[in-house]
Amino acid sequence: MKTSRMRVEMYYWPTIQGRGEFVRLLLEEAGAEYVDVARAKGGMAAMMRFLEGDEPGALPFAPPFVKVGDTVVSQTANILAYLAPKLGLVPDDEALRAEASQIQLTIADFVAEIHDTHHPIAGSLYYEDQKKEAKRRAQEFVKERNPKYLRWLEDVLARNATSEGRWLVGRNLTYVDLSAFQVVEGLRYAFPSAMARIERKIPRLVALRDRVAERPRIAAYLKSERRLPFNQEGIFRRYPELDATAPRRGSRGGRKAKR
């Protein structure tokens, strides 16, 4: 792992893991010097000054974003792609870096779909205002989308012959392995029944999750107060009614959207 004396200011909502947790995991694994700004006194006001355009540098649309020196970088996948080379958590090879970015962007799509199981109409509405739509969306997610994404990650692991299926890209752990760990952890919290049914079909991904959890810095982080628990405000939320088995569907005409 490369050493870096750079100081990272990370900005994200202070009470949830959310998308910011993907960045925290990278910083923790790297042993980077960082401050989770919004958790400190006056931190929320500091974050809002960036979002309102009162600070110099690129204008973030929303958290998470990081500040390194005079550089401001936002969007989770973009933050990870920016920090990982500086912290030795992505290969030097250009093609492998592109592959890592591709995987992270796909994980971002996955995370968006996970979020939309409980907020399918609008993020500005309460879950209770869209429960009927959420249940229908979650049924489709449990039956089709969740298995499709997880099996894809399993296939990526199987194809990575350089690590004998241990890691997603190259020979060693990278930031996308940390992100895959977080997705599995979140899904186990939000959809425990669905995950119990599918995990036997994704043994490589489950083993990757276990390897990440056992890494010394990650293990220490998971036991620390810095690791916030999952709750009903973040991306991964536990609503038992959304974790039910999707009903079998009869044959219908028309075509499904492909993605």
Buried (B, 14 or more C-beta within 10 A) or exposed (E): EEEBEEEBBBBBBBEBBBBBBBBBBBBBBBEBEBBBBBBEEEBBEBBEEBBEEEBEBEEBEEBBBBBBEEEBBBBBBBBBBBBBBBBBBBBEEEEBBEBBBBBBBBBBEBBEBBBBBBBBEEEEEEBEEBBEBBBBBBBBBBBEBBBEBBBBBBEBBEEBEBBEBBBBBBEBBBBBBBBBBBBBBBBBBBBEEBBEEBBEEBEBBBEBBEBBEEBEEBEEBBEEEEBBEBEEEBBBBBBEEBBBEBEEEEEEEEEEEEE
